Amino acid sequence: MDYKLFIENLQDRTGKDKKETEKYLGVLMQIMKEKCASMDSVSIQGFGTFEPRKKLERIAVNPATGKRMLIPPKIVLSFKPGINIKNKLKELSEK
């Protein structure tokens, strides 16, 4: 689902106009960015948890050349789905 379709879907479900819906979604995204940037987890009840994690530097081998190279440390954002989403996906996979 692309952004435009997501906004339309959210707008239909909330009964708000497009401008107000985009404003609320923008505020939500800004809060999530700020919290993740400060290495705080963001949990949304019934949905899941977004958690920034530090990956340490490591040595990897380029498969094409065989050369070893150092990959610098970085921060990645991981998502752990909530139980409701896990159960829904499990139901879909069993069909």
Backbone torsions as a table, in degrees:
resi	resn	phi	psi	omega
1	MET	NA	127.0	179.2
2	ASP	-84.5	173.7	-174.0
3	TYR	-60.3	-46.1	-176.9
4	LYS	-60.5	-46.4	179.4
5	LEU	-66.0	-37.1	177.8
6	PHE	-62.8	-45.7	179.1
7	ILE	-61.5	-43.3	179.4
8	GLU	-62.3	-42.9	179.2
9	ASN	-63.4	-45.4	178.9
10	LEU	-64.0	-40.6	178.7
11	GLN	-62.2	-44.5	178.8
12	ASP	-62.0	-41.3	-176.2
13	ARG	-74.9	-30.5	-177.9
14	THR	-94.2	-19.8	-178.0
15	GLY	76.5	12.3	178.5
16	LYS	-93.0	162.0	177.5
17	ASP	-78.3	167.8	-173.6
18	LYS	-60.9	-43.1	-177.4
19	LYS	-62.9	-43.4	179.8
20	GLU	-67.8	-40.0	178.2
21	THR	-61.7	-45.6	178.1
22	GLU	-63.4	-36.4	179.2
23	LYS	-63.3	-48.1	-179.8
24	TYR	-63.7	-42.2	178.9
25	LEU	-64.3	-39.2	177.4
26	GLY	-62.1	-42.6	178.2
27	VAL	-63.9	-43.6	178.0
28	LEU	-59.5	-46.3	179.8
29	MET	-63.5	-39.4	179.2
30	GLN	-63.2	-43.5	178.4
31	ILE	-62.0	-44.5	179.9
32	MET	-62.8	-41.9	178.3
33	LYS	-61.2	-46.1	-178.7
34	GLU	-62.8	-44.7	-179.0
35	LYS	-66.6	-43.4	179.9
36	CYS	-67.8	-36.2	178.2
37	ALA	-64.8	-27.9	178.0
38	SER	-94.6	17.0	176.1
39	MET	65.1	28.2	174.5
40	ASP	-98.6	144.4	175.1
41	SER	-78.9	151.0	176.0
42	VAL	-121.5	115.6	179.8
43	SER	-107.8	131.0	175.9
44	ILE	-116.3	112.1	-174.7
45	GLN	-57.1	130.7	179.6
46	GLY	83.7	-6.7	-179.0
47	PHE	-116.4	-60.3	179.5
48	GLY	159.4	-169.2	-176.4
49	THR	-127.7	130.4	172.6
50	PHE	-98.7	126.0	-174.9
51	GLU	-134.9	120.0	174.8
52	PRO	-74.2	138.0	-180.0
53	ARG	-132.4	144.0	177.5
54	LYS	-89.8	129.0	173.5
55	LYS	-104.4	129.6	-178.6
56	LEU	-74.3	160.4	176.2
57	GLU	-67.3	151.3	-177.9
58	ARG	-150.5	165.8	178.1
59	ILE	-104.4	131.3	179.0
60	ALA	-127.5	161.2	179.6
61	VAL	-113.7	127.8	176.0
62	ASN	-72.1	117.8	-176.0
63	PRO	-66.3	-26.0	-178.8
64	ALA	-75.5	-39.7	-175.6
65	THR	-107.5	-19.3	-176.8
66	GLY	79.9	2.7	-179.3
67	LYS	-77.5	141.5	175.4
68	ARG	-86.6	142.6	178.2
69	MET	-142.7	153.8	-179.4
70	LEU	-94.3	123.3	176.7
71	ILE	-97.3	121.5	-175.4
72	PRO	-68.4	160.8	177.7
73	PRO	-66.6	152.5	178.5
74	LYS	-153.5	166.9	177.5
75	ILE	-109.6	129.5	178.7
76	VAL	-120.3	155.8	178.7
77	LEU	-105.6	122.8	178.7
78	SER	-109.8	155.1	179.1
79	PHE	-124.7	128.8	176.3
80	LYS	-114.4	111.8	-177.5
81	PRO	-66.7	149.4	177.2
82	GLY	-75.5	170.5	-176.1
83	ILE	-61.7	-36.0	-179.6
84	ASN	-62.4	-44.1	179.7
85	ILE	-68.9	-41.0	178.4
86	LYS	-58.8	-44.6	-179.9
87	ASN	-65.5	-40.3	179.6
88	LYS	-64.0	-43.2	178.0
89	LEU	-65.6	-37.0	178.5
90	LYS	-63.8	-42.9	177.4
91	GLU	-60.6	-42.9	-179.3
92	LEU	-65.0	-37.6	-178.1
93	SER	-74.2	-22.1	-179.7
94	GLU	-83.3	-12.9	-178.8
95	LYS	-79.2	NA	NA
